[in-house]
């Protein structure tokens, strides 16, 4: 059996590598870090700039865990399987989004993917939510304020989040219609 060895490739014949600016390198996201952060569902998406999606993921996981903790009855096996699947999906999604983000940033992506843009409304809502949570927890730990009511009223958080997302969608649609006319 006669094997042929290809001659070494002359590096001078290769096309020059695309040049990336320092600003592009700074904005690149690590798929590994995004995946590791997603061990806490949603945190990898937040790292990548997908704030809405990240907070939605943590709400989904928290809701499923609450259903399982309270005894979901006949749907308990379904909730358990869904929780496991969603947790793994969250990890894969973060790695995939980080890779697509980097490809779009480098101009290599064949997909029409928009890079996430900071949304001041999301930052404001998230900031207010974190402050309210901090005040409630401080009141509980420092002043003995009971948080027992949270066990009964937590679904209201899902209703408020859904309402916010619908309102943002409607406002965006109205804005698009306003620009097209």
PyMOL commands that set and color helices and strands:
alter all, ss='L'
color gray80, all
select helices_A, chain A and resi 11-13+22-27+31-37+43-48+51-70+73-106+120-143+150-153+155-180
alter helices_A, ss='H'
color red, helices_A
deselect
rebuild
show_as cartoon
